[in-house]
Amino acid sequence: MMRTVSLFVVILSTLGGAWLMLRGEFYLPNRFDLALATHFTGAAAHLLGAALLALGAAGINFMHHMASGAPAGKAARWQVRQFVLLSLSIALFTAAFIQADVGPNPDYRAPTRGQAH
């Protein structure tokens, strides 16, 4: 079961990263105030896509290492490669959020008077 979930996450990360690299723009609604959204456009969307692709590569690297029986001789190289991929992913995520703009959410519709509780 865990292998299936891991594979699903790797595929989802890779497809999401490729989609962002090709499409290039989207709004991420704010978690606490739905009237606001983080707008990823241009370079910020590409950085986020690259971060997801790096995360997918780290997942593939991990699954390949575990499937090979985790030989002790390759442990140091694998750990360095995994560290570089995860560090790159974190740096790209950070750069994408720094470069993105926070503004009004174009998809937000304020609740009408009858809908408010």
C-alpha positions as CSV (number, residue, x, y, z in Angstrom):
1,M,0.0,0.0,0.0
2,M,2.8,2.4,0.9
3,R,4.5,1.8,-2.4
4,T,1.3,2.8,-4.3
5,V,0.9,6.0,-2.3
6,S,4.6,6.9,-2.9
7,L,4.3,6.2,-6.6
8,F,1.1,8.3,-6.7
9,V,2.9,11.2,-5.0
10,V,5.9,11.0,-7.4
11,I,3.6,10.9,-10.4
12,L,1.5,13.8,-9.1
13,S,4.5,15.9,-8.4
14,T,6.1,15.3,-11.7
15,L,2.9,15.9,-13.7
16,G,2.1,19.0,-11.6
17,G,5.6,20.4,-12.2
18,A,5.4,19.7,-16.0
19,W,2.0,21.4,-16.1
20,L,3.4,24.5,-14.4
21,M,6.4,24.6,-16.7
22,L,4.1,24.5,-19.7
23,R,1.1,26.6,-18.5
24,G,2.9,29.1,-16.5
25,E,0.3,31.0,-14.4
26,F,-2.2,30.3,-11.6
27,Y,-3.6,31.6,-8.4
28,L,-3.2,29.8,-5.0
29,P,-5.9,30.9,-2.6
30,N,-4.9,32.0,0.8
31,R,-5.7,29.5,3.5
32,F,-7.1,31.9,6.0
33,D,-8.5,34.6,3.8
34,L,-10.1,33.3,0.6
35,A,-10.4,36.9,-0.8
36,L,-6.6,36.8,-1.2
37,A,-4.5,34.6,-3.4
38,T,-0.8,34.2,-4.3
39,H,-0.4,34.8,-8.0
40,F,2.3,32.6,-9.6
41,T,3.1,34.1,-13.0
42,G,6.1,33.8,-15.3
43,A,9.3,33.0,-13.5
44,A,7.5,32.2,-10.2
45,A,5.4,29.5,-11.8
46,H,8.4,28.1,-13.6
47,L,10.4,28.0,-10.3
48,L,7.4,26.2,-8.6
49,G,7.2,23.7,-11.5
50,A,11.0,23.1,-11.2
51,A,10.6,22.5,-7.5
52,L,7.9,19.9,-8.1
53,L,10.1,18.2,-10.8
54,A,13.0,18.1,-8.4
55,L,10.8,16.6,-5.7
56,G,9.6,14.0,-8.2
57,A,13.2,13.2,-9.1
58,A,14.0,12.8,-5.4
59,G,11.1,10.4,-5.0
60,I,12.2,8.4,-8.0
61,N,15.8,8.4,-6.6
62,F,14.4,7.1,-3.3
63,M,12.2,4.4,-4.8
64,H,15.1,3.2,-7.1
65,H,17.5,3.0,-4.1
66,M,15.0,1.0,-2.0
67,A,14.1,-1.3,-4.8
68,S,17.8,-2.2,-5.3
69,G,18.0,-3.6,-1.8
70,A,19.9,-0.5,-0.4
71,P,23.5,-1.7,-0.9
72,A,25.8,-0.4,1.7
73,G,28.5,0.7,-0.8
74,K,26.2,3.1,-2.7
75,A,24.7,4.6,0.5
76,A,27.0,7.7,0.5
77,R,26.5,8.6,-3.1
78,W,22.7,8.1,-2.8
79,Q,22.5,10.2,0.3
80,V,24.4,13.1,-1.3
81,R,22.2,12.9,-4.4
82,Q,19.1,12.8,-2.3
83,F,20.3,15.7,-0.2
84,V,21.0,17.8,-3.3
85,L,17.6,17.1,-4.8
86,L,15.7,17.8,-1.7
87,S,17.7,21.0,-1.0
88,L,17.2,22.2,-4.5
89,S,13.5,21.5,-4.2
90,I,13.2,23.5,-1.0
91,A,15.3,26.4,-2.5
92,L,13.1,26.5,-5.6
93,F,9.9,26.4,-3.5
94,T,11.2,29.3,-1.4
95,A,12.3,31.3,-4.4
96,A,8.9,30.8,-6.1
97,F,6.9,32.0,-3.1
98,I,9.3,35.0,-2.7
99,Q,8.8,36.0,-6.3
100,A,5.0,35.5,-6.4
101,D,2.6,38.3,-5.7
102,V,-0.2,38.3,-3.2
103,G,-3.3,40.1,-4.3
104,P,-7.1,39.7,-4.6
105,N,-8.4,36.3,-5.6
106,P,-10.2,36.6,-8.9
107,D,-12.2,33.4,-8.2
108,Y,-13.5,34.6,-4.8
109,R,-17.2,35.3,-4.5
110,A,-18.2,37.0,-1.2
111,P,-21.1,35.1,0.5
112,T,-24.4,36.8,0.1
113,R,-26.5,37.9,3.1
114,G,-28.6,34.8,2.9
115,Q,-25.6,32.4,2.9
116,A,-23.9,33.9,6.0
117,H,-24.2,31.9,9.2
